């Protein structure tokens, strides 16, 4: 199957042309990229097929229109058709501008921009009980670097404590679009497939860790999670877990600190459902229960057992 290149947050509109492989030394190869795995890339340049080590590749792009498939009107996330599988180094460079640092008076976490209007997904526990939120963003500049900026007064749109998801909103800026990344189009996660996480563990900004999917069905509290051996530490919470196609396959939300390489992420099927039904979880600052954990239900009384009394606060 032919590999096509998708560029984060940009829909290519150039005319027909060849795929372009940009090398670290500044050289370029023009042709048809026919395959790329974790180690090498093969490009048909006409008279021959050239094999290139991924360590020598700076970027891969295409000079023609790229299909971007959006979900139905009114949704605030995207999916893409046939996302190319590139090296983790290349994909990380592409998707980093979509990952943000979430700052609250009580701590920090991570988040990911899923729509060009500035919608950000993070964990509910990252913003639990907080209203004064700030997001740190890294936007690409003309010289290829990322410009760090702190944006105050972030809007809380929706919170679902059961799923541990929250939706935030960046302000619109002069008609420009925020750099977004797509959610996985089809749930095709497999045990052993390579993945990588980007976040801000312990406040260490824009950190990338990689690993594999350990299992796709780890059950906690009635929900199933993706388990990965990619490093997930405090501060990674709310950040994205990517596949090598640059798609978000989960939102990292917890790890077992007493063990090693035991991290977990909320699958995108839950994320999509939360975003589609965000009005049901709309945040209301005048409601003291909105965005906060509810009290546990009363204990069930067994036949012949005296009811347990709980003190009211």
Secondary structure, 3 states (H helix, E strand, C coil): CCCCCCECCECCCCCCCCEEEEECCCCEEEEEEEEECCCEEEEECCCCEEEEEHHHEEEEEECCCCCCCECCCCCCCECCCCCCCCCHHHHHHHHHHHEEEEEECCEEEEEEECCCCCEEEECHHHCCCCCCCEEEEEEECCCCCEEEEEECCCEEEEEECCCCEEEEECCCECCECCCCCCECCCCCCCCCCEEEEEECHHHCCCEEEEEEEEEEEEEECCEEEEEECCCCCCCCCCCEEEECCCCEEEEEEEECCCCCCCEEEEEHHHHHHHHHCHHHHECCCCCCCCCCCCCCCCCCCCCCCCCCCCCCC
